[in-house]
């Protein structure tokens, strides 16, 4: 007698995404932001940020579930209490509620994959997997005999990530033998540790507070240290990392359509 195939629900997908990180967390931003955990899923949209346009695209594509890395409602905890009555918030909330789409945020858990899922996806996109240091995959070593400079690495980032410009400190002709990739916004402490503990020639950061990492690197350069900094933006430093999630879902649920929704950055340099 054949067994009845169990439907794949929102909760089934969530459980699969959590499992590589170990036990569920008591305190995490990775929660279901909208929708019914028991709803059946046939199409999933994966994205870095649940923008209004991204949600509309997912709804129009027939998605039942969105997996997003960053918040939907403009703050880390997705707390909309200060936005009640705000026309932008209300219109976005209405789109979500009227569509019935489920939204799950995958931030903390994916960073706890071994290796970090976002970092792994970025390394794949940048074709830097072979550069990764076994002690810490954020640290990248240029193979002996290969010449890299801050400028050549910058051009590679622009090409692979579709970036038209970056913020830079230090000379573009500075030779680089070891550099660090620090996606997102982990903060000054981690940035400095990459430079100091691993003696990185170059730090590639997603986002910085301008009075912190930027000024530390400026002082280092003015003191004669051969250091450089490239700031590529939070979104572009992590977005390709969500391809890890896309691939994982396609492998786990071959009968479900899984699409990756990318988007333009919110800001552009003019």
N, C-alpha and C positions, 0 to 999 in steps of 0.2 A: 504494500500500500504506500503510495507516494505521500510525503509529508507536505502540508500546506506551507508555502513560502512566507516567511514573516516579513511584513512591510518594513521598509527602512524609514524611521522617523527622525525628526529633528534631534531627539535625545540620543538616538543611535549614532548619529553623526558626531554629536558633541562628545559622547563617550569615546569614540574612536580618536578624536583629536586630542583629548586629554591623556589617553593611555600612555603615549610615549614619554610623558613627563612624570609618570608615577601616580601617586595617590592624589585625589582631588584636594584642592586647597580650601581652607576655611575662609581665608581673606584674600580675595582676588577680584580684579576688575573683569575677569573672564566669566561673564554671565550672559544669560539670554536677555537681550534688551527689548525684544518684542516677539510676539508669536506664541504658538502653542507647542510645547515640547513633544506632544504626542501626535502632532500633525505629520502626515506621510510626506516624504520628500522624493521628488523625481528630478529636480534640477537645482543645482547649487551654483551661486555666484561668489567667487572669492575676490576680495579687493583689499587694498591697503587702508582706504578711508571711505566710510559710508557717506559720500557726498550726495547732495540732492540729485545731481545728474546721474550718479552711479546707481542709486536706488531705482530711479526711473528706468534706467537701462536694464537693470536686473528684473524688474517687474514686467517690462515689455517683452523680455526674453522668456517669461514664464517661470522664473526662479521661485522656489518655495522658501529658500533659505539663503541668507547672506552670511558669509564668514568674513569678518573685518578685523584688521589688526589694531586700528586706532578708534577713538571714540566716535559716537554718532552725534552727541550733543555738546561738543566744544569744550569739554573738560574731562580730566582723566577718569573721574568716577562716573561719568555720564549722568550727573545729577542735574536735572532740568529745573530745579525749584526756583532759581533766579530768573528763568526765562518765560515763566507763565505769562501769556498774553503777548509775548514778543511775536511780531508777524512772521519772521523767518523761522523761528522755532515751531510755531503753530502750523505753518504750512508744511514743514518737513514731517512733523508728527502726524498730520492728517494723511499725508501720502503713505506713510508706513501703516497706519491703522486701517485706512480704507483698502489697501492692497492685501492686508492680512499676512504680509511677508514676515518671516522670522529672521531676526538678526542676532547672531552670536559673536561676541568679541573674543578673539584669540590673541591675546597679548602675552600674558605671563607664562602660560604653558608652553607656547612655541619657543620662547627664549630658554626654556629649561630642557628642551630636547637635547640629546647627546649625539652629535654636536648641536648647538643652538640652531634651530630651524631657519631663522632669518639670516644669520651669518652664513650658513651653508648655501642657501639660495643665492645670496649675493656673490659668494665666491664662485659658484657655478656660472652665474651670469657674466661675471668679469673674467672667467677662465683663469682663476688664480688658485684653484684647489691645490695644485702642485707646489705653490709657494708657501702654503700654510705651515706654521711651526707646530710641531707635535705637542709642545708644552702649552700653547695657547693659539688657537686657530685665528685669533684676531691679528696675530703678528705674522708678517709675510717676509720671507727671505728671497732675495733675488739670486737665482742660480749663478754659480761661479762662471765667469766668462760672458754673462749677459749684462749689457749696459742699460741701466735705467737712470733717468733723471726725474726731478719733480715735474718738468714739462712733459716728458713722454708718458708718465703715469697719468698726469692730468688729461692729456689728449685721449688716452685709453678709456678713462672714466667717462669722458664726454661722449665718445663713440658708442660704448657698450650700454650706457644708461640713458642716452638721449638727452644729455645736458648741454645747454648752449653756453653756460658760463658758470664759474665757481668763484669763491672767495679764496684768495691766496696770500700767504705770508712767507717770505723767503724767496731766494732766487730760483727761477725755473730751471736754470742749468746746473743746480746742485746735484751731484751724483747720489744715488740712493742704493744702498745695499740691503737695508732692513726698513720696513715701514709697517704701520699699523692701520687697520681698518676698524673704525669705531662707529658702527651704525647707530642711528637714532640720536638720543640725547642722554647718555649715561652720566654726564656730569664731569666737572673739572678733575675730581680725584682720579677717575679712571683714565682720563686723557693724559694726565701728568704721569701716571704709572706706566703707560705705554712708552712714553718718551724716556723716562728715567730708568725704569727697571729693565727695559729691553733695549735701551740705547737706540731707539728708532730715529732714523734720519728724517722721516716724514710721518706726520699723523694725518690721516684722512678721516674727518669727522662729519657726521650728519648735521649736527646742530650744536652751537656753542652759545654760552652767555658771553657777550663781547668783552666784558670786563674781566673775564677769567682766562680761559685757555688762550684766546687771542693775545692777551697782554703778556702772558707767561712766555709764549713763543716769541713775541716781539722783543722782550727783554733778553731772552736767550740769544737771539740773533745779534742784538746790539752788543752783547758780551763776547761775541766771536764764536759762539757755538754754531756748528753746521746743522741747523734744524729748519724745518719747513712745515707749514700747515695748509691743508686744502679743506675747505668747508663746502660740501656739495648739496646740503639741504636735507632735512629730515626724511622727506618722502622718498627722494631718489636714493638715499642711503639704505632704505629698508624695503621698498616696494617689491623689488625682484625676489626678496626673501619669501614672499607669500606664494611664489611658484612652488616652493617646497610643499606647502599645504595643498596646492592644486594637484600636484603629482601624487601626494599621499592619498587624497580622496579618490582620485581616478583609479588607483591601484586597489583601494579597499572596497570601492563600490562601482565595479565596472558597468553595472546596469544603469547608473545615474549619470546624467549629463553634468559635467563640471566645467564652468567657464571662468576665465580670469579676466577681470574688468580693471584695466588700467585707466589712468586719468592724467590730465595735465596738472602741473603743480598749481597751487592756489595763487602764488605770486610769481612774477617774472621781473627780471632786471631790465630797466628801460634807460 
